[in-house]
Amino acid sequence: MNALDTLNAIIRHRRTIKPQSMDAAKPVDRALLMSLLENGTWAPTHGVTEPWRFRV
């Protein structure tokens, strides 16, 4: 198997493993949420188009 085949296999067989402590019903502190959203606006964009939209 060459490097490209290995990379393809890794990408195609990856899975998300969520921590047991993750609970979608658990509320998130508003100050933390606002800080995370503010940080998200600083993420780089392609062509400086800044297409970010957030819904809370």
mmCIF file of the N, C-alpha and C atoms, coordinates in Angstrom:
data_MODEL
# 
_entry.id   MODEL 
# 
loop_
_atom_site.group_PDB 
_atom_site.id 
_atom_site.type_symbol 
_atom_site.label_atom_id 
_atom_site.label_alt_id 
_atom_site.label_comp_id 
_atom_site.label_asym_id 
_atom_site.label_entity_id 
_atom_site.label_seq_id 
_atom_site.pdbx_PDB_ins_code 
_atom_site.Cartn_x 
_atom_site.Cartn_y 
_atom_site.Cartn_z 
_atom_site.occupancy 
_atom_site.B_iso_or_equiv 
_atom_site.pdbx_formal_charge 
_atom_site.auth_seq_id 
_atom_site.auth_comp_id 
_atom_site.auth_asym_id 
_atom_site.auth_atom_id 
_atom_site.pdbx_PDB_model_num 
ATOM 1   N N  . MET A 1 1  ? 0.864   -1.191 0.000  1.00 0.00 ? 1  MET A N  1 
ATOM 2   C CA . MET A 1 1  ? 0.000   0.000  0.000  1.00 0.00 ? 1  MET A CA 1 
ATOM 3   C C  . MET A 1 1  ? 0.899   1.239  0.000  1.00 0.00 ? 1  MET A C  1 
ATOM 4   N N  . ASN A 1 2  ? 0.659   2.156  -0.935 1.00 0.00 ? 2  ASN A N  1 
ATOM 5   C CA . ASN A 1 2  ? 1.476   3.366  -0.987 1.00 0.00 ? 2  ASN A CA 1 
ATOM 6   C C  . ASN A 1 2  ? 0.894   4.445  -0.053 1.00 0.00 ? 2  ASN A C  1 
ATOM 7   N N  . ALA A 1 3  ? 1.589   5.560  0.047  1.00 0.00 ? 3  ALA A N  1 
ATOM 8   C CA . ALA A 1 3  ? 1.195   6.629  0.971  1.00 0.00 ? 3  ALA A CA 1 
ATOM 9   C C  . ALA A 1 3  ? -0.188  7.181  0.658  1.00 0.00 ? 3  ALA A C  1 
ATOM 10  N N  . LEU A 1 4  ? -0.515  7.316  -0.629 1.00 0.00 ? 4  LEU A N  1 
ATOM 11  C CA . LEU A 1 4  ? -1.830  7.845  -0.997 1.00 0.00 ? 4  LEU A CA 1 
ATOM 12  C C  . LEU A 1 4  ? -2.936  6.873  -0.599 1.00 0.00 ? 4  LEU A C  1 
ATOM 13  N N  . ASP A 1 5  ? -2.717  5.586  -0.816 1.00 0.00 ? 5  ASP A N  1 
ATOM 14  C CA . ASP A 1 5  ? -3.707  4.582  -0.398 1.00 0.00 ? 5  ASP A CA 1 
ATOM 15  C C  . ASP A 1 5  ? -3.902  4.598  1.109  1.00 0.00 ? 5  ASP A C  1 
ATOM 16  N N  . THR A 1 6  ? -2.808  4.749  1.836  1.00 0.00 ? 6  THR A N  1 
ATOM 17  C CA . THR A 1 6  ? -2.892  4.808  3.299  1.00 0.00 ? 6  THR A CA 1 
ATOM 18  C C  . THR A 1 6  ? -3.688  6.022  3.742  1.00 0.00 ? 6  THR A C  1 
ATOM 19  N N  . LEU A 1 7  ? -3.408  7.179  3.146  1.00 0.00 ? 7  LEU A N  1 
ATOM 20  C CA . LEU A 1 7  ? -4.136  8.398  3.490  1.00 0.00 ? 7  LEU A CA 1 
ATOM 21  C C  . LEU A 1 7  ? -5.616  8.261  3.157  1.00 0.00 ? 7  LEU A C  1 
ATOM 22  N N  . ASN A 1 8  ? -5.926  7.722  1.988  1.00 0.00 ? 8  ASN A N  1 
ATOM 23  C CA . ASN A 1 8  ? -7.325  7.516  1.599  1.00 0.00 ? 8  ASN A CA 1 
ATOM 24  C C  . ASN A 1 8  ? -8.043  6.622  2.603  1.00 0.00 ? 8  ASN A C  1 
ATOM 25  N N  . ALA A 1 9  ? -7.398  5.550  3.026  1.00 0.00 ? 9  ALA A N  1 
ATOM 26  C CA . ALA A 1 9  ? -8.009  4.633  3.994  1.00 0.00 ? 9  ALA A CA 1 
ATOM 27  C C  . ALA A 1 9  ? -8.268  5.331  5.324  1.00 0.00 ? 9  ALA A C  1 
ATOM 28  N N  . ILE A 1 10 ? -7.312  6.138  5.780  1.00 0.00 ? 10 ILE A N  1 
ATOM 29  C CA . ILE A 1 10 ? -7.483  6.866  7.043  1.00 0.00 ? 10 ILE A CA 1 
ATOM 30  C C  . ILE A 1 10 ? -8.671  7.821  6.950  1.00 0.00 ? 10 ILE A C  1 
ATOM 31  N N  . ILE A 1 11 ? -8.747  8.581  5.876  1.00 0.00 ? 11 ILE A N  1 
ATOM 32  C CA . ILE A 1 11 ? -9.830  9.557  5.705  1.00 0.00 ? 11 ILE A CA 1 
ATOM 33  C C  . ILE A 1 11 ? -11.187 8.858  5.607  1.00 0.00 ? 11 ILE A C  1 
ATOM 34  N N  . ARG A 1 12 ? -11.265 7.804  4.862  1.00 0.00 ? 12 ARG A N  1 
ATOM 35  C CA . ARG A 1 12 ? -12.550 7.133  4.621  1.00 0.00 ? 12 ARG A CA 1 
ATOM 36  C C  . ARG A 1 12 ? -13.045 6.306  5.792  1.00 0.00 ? 12 ARG A C  1 
ATOM 37  N N  . HIS A 1 13 ? -12.167 5.982  6.722  1.00 0.00 ? 13 HIS A N  1 
ATOM 38  C CA . HIS A 1 13 ? -12.577 5.153  7.862  1.00 0.00 ? 13 HIS A CA 1 
ATOM 39  C C  . HIS A 1 13 ? -12.554 5.895  9.188  1.00 0.00 ? 13 HIS A C  1 
ATOM 40  N N  . ARG A 1 14 ? -12.396 7.208  9.135  1.00 0.00 ? 14 ARG A N  1 
ATOM 41  C CA . ARG A 1 14 ? -12.367 7.965  10.388 1.00 0.00 ? 14 ARG A CA 1 
ATOM 42  C C  . ARG A 1 14 ? -13.768 8.031  10.994 1.00 0.00 ? 14 ARG A C  1 
ATOM 43  N N  . ARG A 1 15 ? -13.814 8.174  12.285 1.00 0.00 ? 15 ARG A N  1 
ATOM 44  C CA . ARG A 1 15 ? -15.083 8.258  12.997 1.00 0.00 ? 15 ARG A CA 1 
ATOM 45  C C  . ARG A 1 15 ? -14.981 9.298  14.106 1.00 0.00 ? 15 ARG A C  1 
ATOM 46  N N  . THR A 1 16 ? -16.085 9.895  14.452 1.00 0.00 ? 16 THR A N  1 
ATOM 47  C CA . THR A 1 16 ? -16.138 10.815 15.575 1.00 0.00 ? 16 THR A CA 1 
ATOM 48  C C  . THR A 1 16 ? -16.449 10.024 16.829 1.00 0.00 ? 16 THR A C  1 
ATOM 49  N N  . ILE A 1 17 ? -15.638 10.204 17.846 1.00 0.00 ? 17 ILE A N  1 
ATOM 50  C CA . ILE A 1 17 ? -15.869 9.555  19.128 1.00 0.00 ? 17 ILE A CA 1 
ATOM 51  C C  . ILE A 1 17 ? -16.107 10.660 20.143 1.00 0.00 ? 17 ILE A C  1 
ATOM 52  N N  . LYS A 1 18 ? -17.331 10.741 20.609 1.00 0.00 ? 18 LYS A N  1 
ATOM 53  C CA . LYS A 1 18 ? -17.703 11.806 21.538 1.00 0.00 ? 18 LYS A CA 1 
ATOM 54  C C  . LYS A 1 18 ? -17.429 11.353 22.974 1.00 0.00 ? 18 LYS A C  1 
ATOM 55  N N  . PRO A 1 19 ? -16.976 12.280 23.830 1.00 0.00 ? 19 PRO A N  1 
ATOM 56  C CA . PRO A 1 19 ? -16.734 11.920 25.229 1.00 0.00 ? 19 PRO A CA 1 
ATOM 57  C C  . PRO A 1 19 ? -18.048 11.579 25.934 1.00 0.00 ? 19 PRO A C  1 
ATOM 58  N N  . GLN A 1 20 ? -17.970 10.692 26.901 1.00 0.00 ? 20 GLN A N  1 
ATOM 59  C CA . GLN A 1 20 ? -19.181 10.287 27.630 1.00 0.00 ? 20 GLN A CA 1 
ATOM 60  C C  . GLN A 1 20 ? -19.793 11.457 28.375 1.00 0.00 ? 20 GLN A C  1 
ATOM 61  N N  . SER A 1 21 ? -18.962 12.432 28.760 1.00 0.00 ? 21 SER A N  1 
ATOM 62  C CA . SER A 1 21 ? -19.471 13.578 29.512 1.00 0.00 ? 21 SER A CA 1 
ATOM 63  C C  . SER A 1 21 ? -20.211 14.582 28.624 1.00 0.00 ? 21 SER A C  1 
ATOM 64  N N  . MET A 1 22 ? -20.190 14.385 27.309 1.00 0.00 ? 22 MET A N  1 
ATOM 65  C CA . MET A 1 22 ? -20.866 15.302 26.393 1.00 0.00 ? 22 MET A CA 1 
ATOM 66  C C  . MET A 1 22 ? -22.379 15.103 26.487 1.00 0.00 ? 22 MET A C  1 
ATOM 67  N N  . ASP A 1 23 ? -23.080 16.176 26.781 1.00 0.00 ? 23 ASP A N  1 
ATOM 68  C CA . ASP A 1 23 ? -24.530 16.108 26.966 1.00 0.00 ? 23 ASP A CA 1 
ATOM 69  C C  . ASP A 1 23 ? -25.155 17.326 26.294 1.00 0.00 ? 23 ASP A C  1 
ATOM 70  N N  . ALA A 1 24 ? -25.851 17.109 25.191 1.00 0.00 ? 24 ALA A N  1 
ATOM 71  C CA . ALA A 1 24 ? -26.447 18.208 24.439 1.00 0.00 ? 24 ALA A CA 1 
ATOM 72  C C  . ALA A 1 24 ? -27.501 18.966 25.248 1.00 0.00 ? 24 ALA A C  1 
ATOM 73  N N  . ALA A 1 25 ? -28.049 18.334 26.270 1.00 0.00 ? 25 ALA A N  1 
ATOM 74  C CA . ALA A 1 25 ? -29.076 18.984 27.085 1.00 0.00 ? 25 ALA A CA 1 
ATOM 75  C C  . ALA A 1 25 ? -28.461 19.874 28.166 1.00 0.00 ? 25 ALA A C  1 
ATOM 76  N N  . LYS A 1 26 ? -27.162 19.735 28.406 1.00 0.00 ? 26 LYS A N  1 
ATOM 77  C CA . LYS A 1 26 ? -26.498 20.518 29.445 1.00 0.00 ? 26 LYS A CA 1 
ATOM 78  C C  . LYS A 1 26 ? -26.295 21.951 28.950 1.00 0.00 ? 26 LYS A C  1 
ATOM 79  N N  . PRO A 1 27 ? -26.722 22.941 29.729 1.00 0.00 ? 27 PRO A N  1 
ATOM 80  C CA . PRO A 1 27 ? -26.580 24.332 29.295 1.00 0.00 ? 27 PRO A CA 1 
ATOM 81  C C  . PRO A 1 27 ? -25.105 24.764 29.260 1.00 0.00 ? 27 PRO A C  1 
ATOM 82  N N  . VAL A 1 28 ? -24.804 25.692 28.360 1.00 0.00 ? 28 VAL A N  1 
ATOM 83  C CA . VAL A 1 28 ? -23.464 26.253 28.246 1.00 0.00 ? 28 VAL A CA 1 
ATOM 84  C C  . VAL A 1 28 ? -23.504 27.661 28.818 1.00 0.00 ? 28 VAL A C  1 
ATOM 85  N N  . ASP A 1 29 ? -22.519 27.989 29.634 1.00 0.00 ? 29 ASP A N  1 
ATOM 86  C CA . ASP A 1 29 ? -22.439 29.310 30.241 1.00 0.00 ? 29 ASP A CA 1 
ATOM 87  C C  . ASP A 1 29 ? -22.435 30.375 29.135 1.00 0.00 ? 29 ASP A C  1 
ATOM 88  N N  . ARG A 1 30 ? -23.280 31.376 29.258 1.00 0.00 ? 30 ARG A N  1 
ATOM 89  C CA . ARG A 1 30 ? -23.424 32.388 28.204 1.00 0.00 ? 30 ARG A CA 1 
ATOM 90  C C  . ARG A 1 30 ? -22.121 33.135 27.935 1.00 0.00 ? 30 ARG A C  1 
ATOM 91  N N  . ALA A 1 31 ? -21.370 33.456 28.975 1.00 0.00 ? 31 ALA A N  1 
ATOM 92  C CA . ALA A 1 31 ? -20.100 34.170 28.786 1.00 0.00 ? 31 ALA A CA 1 
ATOM 93  C C  . ALA A 1 31 ? -19.120 33.316 27.973 1.00 0.00 ? 31 ALA A C  1 
ATOM 94  N N  . LEU A 1 32 ? -19.079 32.016 28.242 1.00 0.00 ? 32 LEU A N  1 
ATOM 95  C CA . LEU A 1 32 ? -18.219 31.111 27.486 1.00 0.00 ? 32 LEU A CA 1 
ATOM 96  C C  . LEU A 1 32 ? -18.674 31.038 26.035 1.00 0.00 ? 32 LEU A C  1 
ATOM 97  N N  . LEU A 1 33 ? -19.965 30.926 25.825 1.00 0.00 ? 33 LEU A N  1 
ATOM 98  C CA . LEU A 1 33 ? -20.511 30.861 24.470 1.00 0.00 ? 33 LEU A CA 1 
ATOM 99  C C  . LEU A 1 33 ? -20.176 32.125 23.684 1.00 0.00 ? 33 LEU A C  1 
ATOM 100 N N  . MET A 1 34 ? -20.355 33.275 24.287 1.00 0.00 ? 34 MET A N  1 
ATOM 101 C CA . MET A 1 34 ? -20.066 34.532 23.597 1.00 0.00 ? 34 MET A CA 1 
ATOM 102 C C  . MET A 1 34 ? -18.569 34.645 23.271 1.00 0.00 ? 34 MET A C  1 
ATOM 103 N N  . SER A 1 35 ? -17.724 34.175 24.173 1.00 0.00 ? 35 SER A N  1 
ATOM 104 C CA . SER A 1 35 ? -16.281 34.192 23.927 1.00 0.00 ? 35 SER A CA 1 
ATOM 105 C C  . SER A 1 35 ? -15.911 33.277 22.764 1.00 0.00 ? 35 SER A C  1 
ATOM 106 N N  . LEU A 1 36 ? -16.510 32.091 22.711 1.00 0.00 ? 36 LEU A N  1 
ATOM 107 C CA . LEU A 1 36 ? -16.252 31.155 21.616 1.00 0.00 ? 36 LEU A CA 1 
ATOM 108 C C  . LEU A 1 36 ? -16.715 31.732 20.281 1.00 0.00 ? 36 LEU A C  1 
ATOM 109 N N  . LEU A 1 37 ? -17.871 32.369 20.268 1.00 0.00 ? 37 LEU A N  1 
ATOM 110 C CA . LEU A 1 37 ? -18.368 32.976 19.034 1.00 0.00 ? 37 LEU A CA 1 
ATOM 111 C C  . LEU A 1 37 ? -17.481 34.132 18.588 1.00 0.00 ? 37 LEU A C  1 
ATOM 112 N N  . GLU A 1 38 ? -17.019 34.926 19.534 1.00 0.00 ? 38 GLU A N  1 
ATOM 113 C CA . GLU A 1 38 ? -16.103 36.021 19.203 1.00 0.00 ? 38 GLU A CA 1 
ATOM 114 C C  . GLU A 1 38 ? -14.820 35.462 18.592 1.00 0.00 ? 38 GLU A C  1 
ATOM 115 N N  . ASN A 1 39 ? -14.285 34.400 19.179 1.00 0.00 ? 39 ASN A N  1 
ATOM 116 C CA . ASN A 1 39 ? -13.087 33.769 18.625 1.00 0.00 ? 39 ASN A CA 1 
ATOM 117 C C  . ASN A 1 39 ? -13.352 33.249 17.217 1.00 0.00 ? 39 ASN A C  1 
ATOM 118 N N  . GLY A 1 40 ? -14.537 32.723 16.975 1.00 0.00 ? 40 GLY A N  1 
ATOM 119 C CA . GLY A 1 40 ? -14.890 32.208 15.664 1.00 0.00 ? 40 GLY A CA 1 
ATOM 120 C C  . GLY A 1 40 ? -14.866 33.264 14.589 1.00 0.00 ? 40 GLY A C  1 
ATOM 121 N N  . THR A 1 41 ? -15.173 34.492 14.951 1.00 0.00 ? 41 THR A N  1 
ATOM 122 C CA . THR A 1 41 ? -15.154 35.572 13.957 1.00 0.00 ? 41 THR A CA 1 
ATOM 123 C C  . THR A 1 41 ? -13.735 35.914 13.524 1.00 0.00 ? 41 THR A C  1 
ATOM 124 N N  . TRP A 1 42 ? -12.743 35.481 14.298 1.00 0.00 ? 42 TRP A N  1 
ATOM 125 C CA . TRP A 1 42 ? -11.346 35.734 13.956 1.00 0.00 ? 42 TRP A CA 1 
ATOM 126 C C  . TRP A 1 42 ? -10.753 34.617 13.105 1.00 0.00 ? 42 TRP A C  1 
ATOM 127 N N  . ALA A 1 43 ? -11.518 33.567 12.828 1.00 0.00 ? 43 ALA A N  1 
ATOM 128 C CA . ALA A 1 43 ? -11.018 32.465 12.009 1.00 0.00 ? 43 ALA A CA 1 
ATOM 129 C C  . ALA A 1 43 ? -10.719 32.970 10.601 1.00 0.00 ? 43 ALA A C  1 
ATOM 130 N N  . PRO A 1 44 ? -9.641  32.476 9.996  1.00 0.00 ? 44 PRO A N  1 
ATOM 131 C CA . PRO A 1 44 ? -9.302  32.934 8.652  1.00 0.00 ? 44 PRO A CA 1 
ATOM 132 C C  . PRO A 1 44 ? -10.370 32.538 7.637  1.00 0.00 ? 44 PRO A C  1 
ATOM 133 N N  . THR A 1 45 ? -10.504 33.355 6.618  1.00 0.00 ? 45 THR A N  1 
ATOM 134 C CA . THR A 1 45 ? -11.479 33.077 5.574  1.00 0.00 ? 45 THR A CA 1 
ATOM 135 C C  . THR A 1 45 ? -10.798 33.101 4.217  1.00 0.00 ? 45 THR A C  1 
ATOM 136 N N  . HIS A 1 46 ? -11.361 32.393 3.286  1.00 0.00 ? 46 HIS A N  1 
ATOM 137 C CA . HIS A 1 46 ? -10.843 32.377 1.928  1.00 0.00 ? 46 HIS A CA 1 
ATOM 138 C C  . HIS A 1 46 ? -11.265 33.656 1.225  1.00 0.00 ? 46 HIS A C  1 
ATOM 139 N N  . GLY A 1 47 ? -10.321 34.411 0.765  1.00 0.00 ? 47 GLY A N  1 
ATOM 140 C CA . GLY A 1 47 ? -10.645 35.634 0.034  1.00 0.00 ? 47 GLY A CA 1 
ATOM 141 C C  . GLY A 1 47 ? -11.222 36.728 0.911  1.00 0.00 ? 47 GLY A C  1 
ATOM 142 N N  . VAL A 1 48 ? -11.069 36.622 2.197  1.00 0.00 ? 48 VAL A N  1 
ATOM 143 C CA . VAL A 1 48 ? -11.580 37.598 3.164  1.00 0.00 ? 48 VAL A CA 1 
ATOM 144 C C  . VAL A 1 48 ? -13.069 37.858 2.949  1.00 0.00 ? 48 VAL A C  1 
ATOM 145 N N  . THR A 1 49 ? -13.801 36.816 2.663  1.00 0.00 ? 49 THR A N  1 
ATOM 146 C CA . THR A 1 49 ? -15.242 36.960 2.442  1.00 0.00 ? 49 THR A CA 1 
ATOM 147 C C  . THR A 1 49 ? -16.032 36.909 3.745  1.00 0.00 ? 49 THR A C  1 
ATOM 148 N N  . GLU A 1 50 ? -15.438 36.375 4.797  1.00 0.00 ? 50 GLU A N  1 
ATOM 149 C CA . GLU A 1 50 ? -16.048 36.284 6.122  1.00 0.00 ? 50 GLU A CA 1 
ATOM 150 C C  . GLU A 1 50 ? -17.522 35.870 6.068  1.00 0.00 ? 50 GLU A C  1 
ATOM 151 N N  . PRO A 1 51 ? -17.803 34.658 5.661  1.00 0.00 ? 51 PRO A N  1 
ATOM 152 C CA . PRO A 1 51 ? -19.194 34.201 5.551  1.00 0.00 ? 51 PRO A CA 1 
ATOM 153 C C  . PRO A 1 51 ? -19.771 33.653 6.855  1.00 0.00 ? 51 PRO A C  1 
ATOM 154 N N  . TRP A 1 52 ? -19.241 34.047 7.996  1.00 0.00 ? 52 TRP A N  1 
ATOM 155 C CA . TRP A 1 52 ? -19.650 33.424 9.252  1.00 0.00 ? 52 TRP A CA 1 
ATOM 156 C C  . TRP A 1 52 ? -21.055 33.885 9.668  1.00 0.00 ? 52 TRP A C  1 
ATOM 157 N N  . ARG A 1 53 ? -21.879 32.917 10.047 1.00 0.00 ? 53 ARG A N  1 
ATOM 158 C CA . ARG A 1 53 ? -23.212 33.167 10.593 1.00 0.00 ? 53 ARG A CA 1 
ATOM 159 C C  . ARG A 1 53 ? -23.377 32.241 11.784 1.00 0.00 ? 53 ARG A C  1 
ATOM 160 N N  . PHE A 1 54 ? -23.828 32.778 12.904 1.00 0.00 ? 54 PHE A N  1 
ATOM 161 C CA . PHE A 1 54 ? -24.009 31.971 14.099 1.00 0.00 ? 54 PHE A CA 1 
ATOM 162 C C  . PHE A 1 54 ? -25.463 32.078 14.552 1.00 0.00 ? 54 PHE A C  1 
ATOM 163 N N  . ARG A 1 55 ? -26.000 30.950 14.965 1.00 0.00 ? 55 ARG A N  1 
ATOM 164 C CA . ARG A 1 55 ? -27.343 30.941 15.563 1.00 0.00 ? 55 ARG A CA 1 
ATOM 165 C C  . ARG A 1 55 ? -27.230 30.371 16.964 1.00 0.00 ? 55 ARG A C  1 
ATOM 166 N N  . VAL A 1 56 ? -27.822 31.075 17.912 1.00 0.00 ? 56 VAL A N  1 
ATOM 167 C CA . VAL A 1 56 ? -27.776 30.642 19.317 1.00 0.00 ? 56 VAL A CA 1 
ATOM 168 C C  . VAL A 1 56 ? -29.191 30.327 19.748 1.00 0.00 ? 56 VAL A C  1 
# 
